[in-house]
Amino acid sequence: MSTQTANRQKETTLRQAMRRIDQAVAEPLEERVLQELMISVDRWAAALRRQATPVAPGCVVFDLLPLGSVYTTGAAFTEGAVVMKVGAFQWVNGIYTSNGYAEVDGGGLAGGSGQDLRLNNATVSFDFGGPVNAIKCAVGEYGGNINLEVNGALWNFDDFSMLPGTSLGGVSVTSTVTPTTFPTGEIGSLELAGTITSFSIGGQELWIDDVCYS
């Protein structure tokens, strides 16, 4: 199948999803269903924007963002060529909330370099400008559950030390963390290996930093 044909199929699917949302919002709809539809539309839109040219390796370190900046659900911000967007968060009971936020923090709770990003009942997606083959980031998790989305597949789990599996969305997922006592939680790194076309991560009390991709 040619790239042009594949992109046309993606466009058709996206337009169908948009029509379903138009019909759905005309009448009362459960928040969970609406959030799932919105996530699907965002994912397809990002796929259509991606270029065939390889993505140059790089890292998102959050140091160029103003310290203390707060981004609520739906807000987008950039560092270099990477576009990040704050999304809804799924609690452990499967219910979504859009009341969370991402905050640029200087406490070093992710164990990375310089400033980090705090995720409070929110997720953040990364658009690197195209598919990447590896992602590694520093993580610090201090309560609640975690959302990890790769290539449209979602994990909703409690701790990086107990991942639900070894593969998500056809991509290898590993973590290396150690327990912390003050604050109580875990700190370390998360690594993905494989063809990654979409990636987002979130938590209730989660800090991330040094999101490196290649």
PyRosetta script that sets phi, psi and omega in degrees:
from pyrosetta import init, pose_from_sequence

init()
pose = pose_from_sequence("MSTQTANRQKETTLRQAMRRIDQAVAEPLEERVLQELMISVDRWAAALRRQATPVAPGCVVFDLLPLGSVYTTGAAFTEGAVVMKVGAFQWVNGIYTSNGYAEVDGGGLAGGSGQDLRLNNATVSFDFGGPVNAIKCAVGEYGGNINLEVNGALWNFDDFSMLPGTSLGGVSVTSTVTPTTFPTGEIGSLELAGTITSFSIGGQELWIDDVCYS")
pose.set_psi(1, 131.9)
pose.set_omega(1, -179.1)
pose.set_phi(2, -72.6)
pose.set_psi(2, 158.4)
pose.set_omega(2, 177.7)
pose.set_phi(3, -61.2)
pose.set_psi(3, -38.6)
pose.set_omega(3, 179.8)
pose.set_phi(4, -63.3)
pose.set_psi(4, -42.9)
pose.set_omega(4, 178.7)
pose.set_phi(5, -64.4)
pose.set_psi(5, -42.7)
pose.set_omega(5, 179.3)
pose.set_phi(6, -61.6)
pose.set_psi(6, -42.0)
pose.set_omega(6, -179.8)
pose.set_phi(7, -66.7)
pose.set_psi(7, -35.2)
pose.set_omega(7, 177.1)
pose.set_phi(8, -65.6)
pose.set_psi(8, -38.1)
pose.set_omega(8, 177.6)
pose.set_phi(9, -65.3)
pose.set_psi(9, -40.2)
pose.set_omega(9, 177.7)
pose.set_phi(10, -63.0)
pose.set_psi(10, -42.1)
pose.set_omega(10, 179.5)
pose.set_phi(11, -62.7)
pose.set_psi(11, -41.9)
pose.set_omega(11, 179.2)
pose.set_phi(12, -61.5)
pose.set_psi(12, -45.2)
pose.set_omega(12, 179.2)
pose.set_phi(13, -62.4)
pose.set_psi(13, -41.6)
pose.set_omega(13, 179.4)
pose.set_phi(14, -62.7)
pose.set_psi(14, -44.0)
pose.set_omega(14, 179.9)
pose.set_phi(15, -64.4)
pose.set_psi(15, -37.6)
pose.set_omega(15, 176.6)
pose.set_phi(16, -63.5)
pose.set_psi(16, -41.9)
pose.set_omega(16, 178.7)
pose.set_phi(17, -64.1)
pose.set_psi(17, -40.0)
pose.set_omega(17, 179.6)
pose.set_phi(18, -64.4)
pose.set_psi(18, -38.7)
pose.set_omega(18, 177.7)
pose.set_phi(19, -64.7)
pose.set_psi(19, -38.0)
pose.set_omega(19, 178.3)
pose.set_phi(20, -64.4)
pose.set_psi(20, -39.4)
pose.set_omega(20, 179.0)
pose.set_phi(21, -66.5)
pose.set_psi(21, -42.2)
pose.set_omega(21, 177.6)
pose.set_phi(22, -56.4)
pose.set_psi(22, -42.6)
pose.set_omega(22, 179.0)
pose.set_phi(23, -68.8)
pose.set_psi(23, -38.7)
pose.set_omega(23, -175.6)
pose.set_phi(24, -68.2)
pose.set_psi(24, -42.4)
pose.set_omega(24, -175.1)
pose.set_phi(25, -74.2)
pose.set_psi(25, -9.2)
pose.set_omega(25, 176.5)
pose.set_phi(26, -73.0)
pose.set_psi(26, -16.6)
pose.set_omega(26, 179.4)
pose.set_phi(27, -132.1)
pose.set_psi(27, 162.5)
pose.set_omega(27, 178.4)
pose.set_phi(28, -55.1)
pose.set_psi(28, 138.0)
pose.set_omega(28, -175.8)
pose.set_phi(29, -142.1)
pose.set_psi(29, 141.3)
pose.set_omega(29, 177.5)
pose.set_phi(30, -61.9)
pose.set_psi(30, 140.9)
pose.set_omega(30, -179.0)
pose.set_phi(31, -58.3)
pose.set_psi(31, -38.8)
pose.set_omega(31, -178.2)
pose.set_phi(32, -60.7)
pose.set_psi(32, -45.5)
pose.set_omega(32, -178.6)
pose.set_phi(33, -65.5)
pose.set_psi(33, -43.1)
pose.set_omega(33, -179.4)
pose.set_phi(34, -62.8)
pose.set_psi(34, -41.9)
pose.set_omega(34, -180.0)
pose.set_phi(35, -63.8)
pose.set_psi(35, -40.9)
pose.set_omega(35, 179.8)
pose.set_phi(36, -63.7)
pose.set_psi(36, -40.2)
pose.set_omega(36, 178.1)
pose.set_phi(37, -65.9)
pose.set_psi(37, -40.4)
pose.set_omega(37, -179.6)
pose.set_phi(38, -65.9)
pose.set_psi(38, -38.8)
pose.set_omega(38, 178.2)
pose.set_phi(39, -63.6)
pose.set_psi(39, -41.7)
pose.set_omega(39, 179.4)
pose.set_phi(40, -62.4)
pose.set_psi(40, -42.6)
pose.set_omega(40, 179.8)
pose.set_phi(41, -64.0)
pose.set_psi(41, -43.7)
pose.set_omega(41, 177.9)
pose.set_phi(42, -59.4)
pose.set_psi(42, -41.3)
pose.set_omega(42, -177.4)
pose.set_phi(43, -65.1)
pose.set_psi(43, -44.0)
pose.set_omega(43, -179.9)
pose.set_phi(44, -68.4)
pose.set_psi(44, -39.1)
pose.set_omega(44, 179.5)
pose.set_phi(45, -62.0)
pose.set_psi(45, -40.3)
pose.set_omega(45, 178.5)
pose.set_phi(46, -65.3)
pose.set_psi(46, -39.6)
pose.set_omega(46, 179.7)
pose.set_phi(47, -63.6)
pose.set_psi(47, -37.4)
pose.set_omega(47, -179.6)
pose.set_phi(48, -70.9)
pose.set_psi(48, -26.6)
pose.set_omega(48, -178.9)
pose.set_phi(49, -80.3)
pose.set_psi(49, -19.8)
pose.set_omega(49, -173.8)
pose.set_phi(50, -67.0)
pose.set_psi(50, 144.7)
pose.set_omega(50, 179.2)
pose.set_phi(51, -98.7)
pose.set_psi(51, 158.5)
pose.set_omega(51, -179.7)
pose.set_phi(52, -77.4)
pose.set_psi(52, -17.7)
pose.set_omega(52, -178.8)
pose.set_phi(53, -69.2)
pose.set_psi(53, 144.7)
pose.set_omega(53, -179.2)
pose.set_phi(54, -61.8)
pose.set_psi(54, 147.9)
pose.set_omega(54, 177.6)
pose.set_phi(55, -85.9)
pose.set_psi(55, 129.5)
pose.set_omega(55, 177.5)
pose.set_phi(56, -69.4)
pose.set_psi(56, 136.8)
pose.set_omega(56, 179.2)
pose.set_phi(57, -59.1)
pose.set_psi(57, 150.6)
pose.set_omega(57, 179.1)
pose.set_phi(58, -171.6)
pose.set_psi(58, -177.3)
pose.set_omega(58, 178.8)
pose.set_phi(59, -140.1)
pose.set_psi(59, 140.5)
pose.set_omega(59, 170.5)
pose.set_phi(60, -99.2)
pose.set_psi(60, 117.7)
pose.set_omega(60, -174.5)
pose.set_phi(61, -115.3)
pose.set_psi(61, -6.2)
pose.set_omega(61, 175.6)
pose.set_phi(62, 67.3)
pose.set_psi(62, 8.3)
pose.set_omega(62, -176.9)
pose.set_phi(63, -78.9)
pose.set_psi(63, -18.7)
pose.set_omega(63, -179.3)
pose.set_phi(64, -87.6)
pose.set_psi(64, -8.6)
pose.set_omega(64, 178.3)
pose.set_phi(65, -85.8)
pose.set_psi(65, 144.0)
pose.set_omega(65, 179.3)
pose.set_phi(66, -60.0)
pose.set_psi(66, 129.1)
pose.set_omega(66, 178.5)
pose.set_phi(67, -59.4)
pose.set_psi(67, 133.0)
pose.set_omega(67, 179.6)
pose.set_phi(68, 90.9)
pose.set_psi(68, -3.5)
pose.set_omega(68, 178.5)
pose.set_phi(69, -61.7)
pose.set_psi(69, 138.1)
pose.set_omega(69, -179.7)
pose.set_phi(70, -119.9)
pose.set_psi(70, 131.0)
pose.set_omega(70, 179.3)
pose.set_phi(71, -121.9)
pose.set_psi(71, 123.0)
pose.set_omega(71, -179.2)
pose.set_phi(72, -93.8)
pose.set_psi(72, 174.5)
pose.set_omega(72, -176.4)
pose.set_phi(73, -55.8)
pose.set_psi(73, 129.8)
pose.set_omega(73, -178.5)
pose.set_phi(74, 97.1)
pose.set_psi(74, -16.2)
pose.set_omega(74, -179.3)
pose.set_phi(75, -76.2)
pose.set_psi(75, 143.8)
pose.set_omega(75, 177.5)
pose.set_phi(76, -120.4)
pose.set_psi(76, 145.8)
pose.set_omega(76, 176.9)
pose.set_phi(77, -148.5)
pose.set_psi(77, 164.6)
pose.set_omega(77, -173.1)
pose.set_phi(78, -132.0)
pose.set_psi(78, 154.7)
pose.set_omega(78, 166.5)
pose.set_phi(79, -139.1)
pose.set_psi(79, 114.0)
pose.set_omega(79, -173.3)
pose.set_phi(80, 63.5)
pose.set_psi(80, -129.5)
pose.set_omega(80, -179.2)
pose.set_phi(81, -91.7)
pose.set_psi(81, -1.4)
pose.set_omega(81, -175.9)
pose.set_phi(82, -90.2)
pose.set_psi(82, 128.6)
pose.set_omega(82, 177.5)
pose.set_phi(83, -103.4)
pose.set_psi(83, 127.4)
pose.set_omega(83, 178.5)
pose.set_phi(84, -115.6)
pose.set_psi(84, 145.8)
pose.set_omega(84, -179.4)
pose.set_phi(85, -138.7)
pose.set_psi(85, 133.6)
pose.set_omega(85, 179.0)
pose.set_phi(86, -82.1)
pose.set_psi(86, 132.3)
pose.set_omega(86, -178.5)
pose.set_phi(87, -125.8)
pose.set_psi(87, 174.3)
pose.set_omega(87, 178.6)
pose.set_phi(88, -65.8)
pose.set_psi(88, 156.4)
pose.set_omega(88, -178.3)
pose.set_phi(89, -117.9)
pose.set_psi(89, 138.3)
pose.set_omega(89, 178.9)
pose.set_phi(90, -98.8)
pose.set_psi(90, 118.9)
pose.set_omega(90, 175.8)
pose.set_phi(91, -69.7)
pose.set_psi(91, 171.7)
pose.set_omega(91, -176.9)
pose.set_phi(92, -63.5)
pose.set_psi(92, -23.7)
pose.set_omega(92, 179.7)
pose.set_phi(93, -85.7)
pose.set_psi(93, 3.6)
pose.set_omega(93, 177.4)
pose.set_phi(94, 91.4)
pose.set_psi(94, -7.5)
pose.set_omega(94, 179.8)
pose.set_phi(95, -82.2)
pose.set_psi(95, 138.8)
pose.set_omega(95, 178.1)
pose.set_phi(96, -93.2)
pose.set_psi(96, 147.4)
pose.set_omega(96, 170.9)
pose.set_phi(97, -126.3)
pose.set_psi(97, 143.3)
pose.set_omega(97, 175.8)
pose.set_phi(98, -112.4)
pose.set_psi(98, 14.5)
pose.set_omega(98, -175.0)
pose.set_phi(99, -95.3)
pose.set_psi(99, 4.4)
pose.set_omega(99, -179.2)
pose.set_phi(100, -84.9)
pose.set_psi(100, -173.2)
pose.set_omega(100, -178.6)
pose.set_phi(101, -158.9)
pose.set_psi(101, 163.0)
pose.set_omega(101, 170.8)
pose.set_phi(102, -114.1)
pose.set_psi(102, 139.3)
pose.set_omega(102, -176.4)
pose.set_phi(103, -134.2)
pose.set_psi(103, 134.4)
pose.set_omega(103, 175.4)
pose.set_phi(104, -77.1)
pose.set_psi(104, 119.5)
pose.set_omega(104, -169.7)
pose.set_phi(105, -122.8)
pose.set_psi(105, 153.0)
pose.set_omega(105, -179.3)
pose.set_phi(106, -116.6)
pose.set_psi(106, 17.1)
pose.set_omega(106, -175.6)
pose.set_phi(107, -83.3)
pose.set_psi(107, -10.0)
pose.set_omega(107, 178.8)
pose.set_phi(108, 70.9)
pose.set_psi(108, 22.4)
pose.set_omega(108, -175.1)
pose.set_phi(109, -74.6)
pose.set_psi(109, -9.9)
pose.set_omega(109, 173.9)
pose.set_phi(110, -87.4)
pose.set_psi(110, -12.0)
pose.set_omega(110, -179.2)
pose.set_phi(111, 77.8)
pose.set_psi(111, 16.3)
pose.set_omega(111, 179.9)
pose.set_phi(112, -96.7)
pose.set_psi(112, -153.7)
pose.set_omega(112, -178.4)
pose.set_phi(113, -103.7)
pose.set_psi(113, 134.3)
pose.set_omega(113, 174.8)
pose.set_phi(114, 64.6)
pose.set_psi(114, -140.2)
pose.set_omega(114, -178.1)
pose.set_phi(115, -73.4)
pose.set_psi(115, 156.6)
pose.set_omega(115, 175.7)
pose.set_phi(116, -133.4)
pose.set_psi(116, 179.3)
pose.set_omega(116, -179.2)
pose.set_phi(117, -116.1)
pose.set_psi(117, 121.9)
pose.set_omega(117, 176.4)
pose.set_phi(118, -91.0)
pose.set_psi(118, 133.7)
pose.set_omega(118, 177.8)
pose.set_phi(119, -116.2)
pose.set_psi(119, 113.1)
pose.set_omega(119, -177.8)
pose.set_phi(120, -113.7)
pose.set_psi(120, 100.6)
pose.set_omega(120, -177.9)
pose.set_phi(121, 54.0)
pose.set_psi(121, 43.6)
pose.set_omega(121, -179.0)
pose.set_phi(122, -151.6)
pose.set_psi(122, 161.3)
pose.set_omega(122, 173.2)
pose.set_phi(123, -117.7)
pose.set_psi(123, 162.0)
pose.set_omega(123, 172.4)
pose.set_phi(124, -134.0)
pose.set_psi(124, 129.8)
pose.set_omega(124, 177.4)
pose.set_phi(125, -100.8)
pose.set_psi(125, 154.2)
pose.set_omega(125, -178.1)
pose.set_phi(126, -123.0)
pose.set_psi(126, 124.0)
pose.set_omega(126, 172.9)
pose.set_phi(127, -108.8)
pose.set_psi(127, 105.6)
pose.set_omega(127, -176.6)
pose.set_phi(128, -85.0)
pose.set_psi(128, -0.7)
pose.set_omega(128, -178.0)
pose.set_phi(129, 96.0)
pose.set_psi(129, 2.1)
pose.set_omega(129, -179.7)
pose.set_phi(130, 163.9)
pose.set_psi(130, 176.6)
pose.set_omega(130, 179.2)
pose.set_phi(131, -64.4)
pose.set_psi(131, 147.6)
pose.set_omega(131, 173.8)
pose.set_phi(132, -125.8)
pose.set_psi(132, 163.9)
pose.set_omega(132, -176.2)
pose.set_phi(133, -106.3)
pose.set_psi(133, -10.2)
pose.set_omega(133, -179.6)
pose.set_phi(134, -158.4)
pose.set_psi(134, 144.1)
pose.set_omega(134, 173.7)
pose.set_phi(135, -137.8)
pose.set_psi(135, 135.6)
pose.set_omega(135, 173.1)
pose.set_phi(136, -136.6)
pose.set_psi(136, 132.8)
pose.set_omega(136, 179.2)
pose.set_phi(137, -143.3)
pose.set_psi(137, 153.9)
pose.set_omega(137, 174.8)
pose.set_phi(138, -81.7)
pose.set_psi(138, 138.9)
pose.set_omega(138, -178.8)
pose.set_phi(139, -134.9)
pose.set_psi(139, 144.1)
pose.set_omega(139, 170.7)
pose.set_phi(140, -136.0)
pose.set_psi(140, 121.0)
pose.set_omega(140, -173.5)
pose.set_phi(141, -124.0)
pose.set_psi(141, 128.3)
pose.set_omega(141, -169.6)
pose.set_phi(142, -132.5)
pose.set_psi(142, 25.9)
pose.set_omega(142, 175.1)
pose.set_phi(143, 148.9)
pose.set_psi(143, 152.6)
pose.set_omega(143, 178.0)
pose.set_phi(144, 77.2)
pose.set_psi(144, -164.6)
pose.set_omega(144, -177.5)
pose.set_phi(145, -105.2)
pose.set_psi(145, 174.0)
pose.set_omega(145, -174.6)
pose.set_phi(146, -126.5)
pose.set_psi(146, 142.2)
pose.set_omega(146, 170.3)
pose.set_phi(147, -111.3)
pose.set_psi(147, 131.2)
pose.set_omega(147, 174.3)
pose.set_phi(148, -133.3)
pose.set_psi(148, 120.8)
pose.set_omega(148, 179.8)
pose.set_phi(149, -119.0)
pose.set_psi(149, 128.9)
pose.set_omega(149, 177.3)
pose.set_phi(150, -135.9)
pose.set_psi(150, 122.8)
pose.set_omega(150, 177.2)
pose.set_phi(151, 53.3)
pose.set_psi(151, 36.7)
pose.set_omega(151, 176.7)
pose.set_phi(152, 87.8)
pose.set_psi(152, -6.8)
pose.set_omega(152, 178.4)
pose.set_phi(153, -98.8)
pose.set_psi(153, 138.9)
pose.set_omega(153, -174.2)
pose.set_phi(154, -118.4)
pose.set_psi(154, 134.6)
pose.set_omega(154, 166.0)
pose.set_phi(155, -108.5)
pose.set_psi(155, 137.0)
pose.set_omega(155, 173.0)
pose.set_phi(156, -123.8)
pose.set_psi(156, 107.1)
pose.set_omega(156, -170.6)
pose.set_phi(157, -144.1)
pose.set_psi(157, 175.3)
pose.set_omega(157, -170.8)
pose.set_phi(158, -93.2)
pose.set_psi(158, -44.5)
pose.set_omega(158, -171.4)
pose.set_phi(159, -141.9)
pose.set_psi(159, 147.7)
pose.set_omega(159, 175.7)
pose.set_phi(160, -67.3)
pose.set_psi(160, -24.1)
pose.set_omega(160, 179.9)
pose.set_phi(161, -72.9)
pose.set_psi(161, -13.9)
pose.set_omega(161, 179.7)
pose.set_phi(162, -132.7)
pose.set_psi(162, 68.6)
pose.set_omega(162, 178.5)
pose.set_phi(163, -62.4)
pose.set_psi(163, 146.5)
pose.set_omega(163, -179.6)
pose.set_phi(164, -66.4)
pose.set_psi(164, -17.2)
pose.set_omega(164, -178.8)
pose.set_phi(165, -171.5)
pose.set_psi(165, -166.6)
pose.set_omega(165, -178.6)
pose.set_phi(166, -112.8)
pose.set_psi(166, -6.0)
pose.set_omega(166, -178.5)
pose.set_phi(167, -143.3)
pose.set_psi(167, 136.1)
pose.set_omega(167, 179.4)
pose.set_phi(168, -138.3)
pose.set_psi(168, 123.5)
pose.set_omega(168, -179.0)
pose.set_phi(169, 61.5)
pose.set_psi(169, 30.1)
pose.set_omega(169, -178.9)
pose.set_phi(170, 77.6)
pose.set_psi(170, 14.0)
pose.set_omega(170, -177.8)
pose.set_phi(171, -121.0)
pose.set_psi(171, 137.2)
pose.set_omega(171, 176.8)
pose.set_phi(172, -68.8)
pose.set_psi(172, 135.0)
pose.set_omega(172, -179.6)
pose.set_phi(173, -127.4)
pose.set_psi(173, 124.8)
pose.set_omega(173, 176.5)
pose.set_phi(174, -135.7)
pose.set_psi(174, 156.5)
pose.set_omega(174, 177.4)
pose.set_phi(175, -140.0)
pose.set_psi(175, 148.7)
pose.set_omega(175, 175.1)
pose.set_phi(176, -132.1)
pose.set_psi(176, 106.6)
pose.set_omega(176, -176.8)
pose.set_phi(177, -133.8)
pose.set_psi(177, 157.7)
pose.set_omega(177, 174.9)
pose.set_phi(178, -127.4)
pose.set_psi(178, 148.1)
pose.set_omega(178, -179.9)
pose.set_phi(179, -67.9)
pose.set_psi(179, 150.1)
pose.set_omega(179, 173.1)
pose.set_phi(180, -121.2)
pose.set_psi(180, 154.1)
pose.set_omega(180, -178.9)
pose.set_phi(181, -110.1)
pose.set_psi(181, -25.5)
pose.set_omega(181, 179.2)
pose.set_phi(182, -145.0)
pose.set_psi(182, 99.9)
pose.set_omega(182, -2.8)
pose.set_phi(183, -74.7)
pose.set_psi(183, 160.4)
pose.set_omega(183, -179.3)
pose.set_phi(184, -70.8)
pose.set_psi(184, 128.6)
pose.set_omega(184, -180.0)
pose.set_phi(185, 169.6)
pose.set_psi(185, -141.5)
pose.set_omega(185, -179.8)
pose.set_phi(186, -150.8)
pose.set_psi(186, 150.1)
pose.set_omega(186, -177.6)
pose.set_phi(187, -141.8)
pose.set_psi(187, 143.9)
pose.set_omega(187, -178.9)
pose.set_phi(188, 166.2)
pose.set_psi(188, -134.8)
pose.set_omega(188, -175.5)
pose.set_phi(189, -141.5)
pose.set_psi(189, 155.7)
pose.set_omega(189, 176.0)
pose.set_phi(190, -122.6)
pose.set_psi(190, 135.2)
pose.set_omega(190, -178.7)
pose.set_phi(191, -130.4)
pose.set_psi(191, 136.7)
pose.set_omega(191, 175.5)
pose.set_phi(192, -121.5)
pose.set_psi(192, 141.2)
pose.set_omega(192, 179.2)
pose.set_phi(193, -139.7)
pose.set_psi(193, 124.1)
pose.set_omega(193, -178.2)
pose.set_phi(194, 142.5)
pose.set_psi(194, -177.6)
pose.set_omega(194, 178.5)
pose.set_phi(195, -77.8)
pose.set_psi(195, 114.0)
pose.set_omega(195, -174.1)
pose.set_phi(196, -112.8)
pose.set_psi(196, 113.2)
pose.set_omega(196, 179.2)
pose.set_phi(197, -102.3)
pose.set_psi(197, -19.6)
pose.set_omega(197, 173.9)
pose.set_phi(198, -149.4)
pose.set_psi(198, 144.6)
pose.set_omega(198, -176.4)
pose.set_phi(199, -152.3)
pose.set_psi(199, 129.3)
pose.set_omega(199, 171.3)
pose.set_phi(200, -145.7)
pose.set_psi(200, 156.1)
pose.set_omega(200, -178.1)
pose.set_phi(201, -145.9)
pose.set_psi(201, 147.1)
pose.set_omega(201, 179.6)
pose.set_phi(202, -160.3)
pose.set_psi(202, 168.2)
pose.set_omega(202, 179.9)
pose.set_phi(203, -165.5)
pose.set_psi(203, 177.6)
pose.set_omega(203, 175.9)
pose.set_phi(204, -89.6)
pose.set_psi(204, -38.7)
pose.set_omega(204, 174.7)
pose.set_phi(205, -138.5)
pose.set_psi(205, 70.8)
pose.set_omega(205, -173.6)
pose.set_phi(206, -122.7)
pose.set_psi(206, 135.0)
pose.set_omega(206, 173.9)
pose.set_phi(207, -117.9)
pose.set_psi(207, 137.9)
pose.set_omega(207, 177.2)
pose.set_phi(208, -130.9)
pose.set_psi(208, 156.7)
pose.set_omega(208, 179.1)
pose.set_phi(209, -161.4)
pose.set_psi(209, 166.2)
pose.set_omega(209, 174.2)
pose.set_phi(210, 47.9)
pose.set_psi(210, 56.9)
pose.set_omega(210, 178.6)
pose.set_phi(211, -80.1)
pose.set_psi(211, 96.6)
pose.set_omega(211, -175.6)
pose.set_phi(212, -101.0)
pose.set_psi(212, 139.0)
pose.set_omega(212, -175.2)
pose.set_phi(213, -136.8)
pose.set_psi(213, 152.8)
pose.set_omega(213, 177.9)
pose.set_phi(214, -155.8)
pose.dump_pdb("model.pdb")
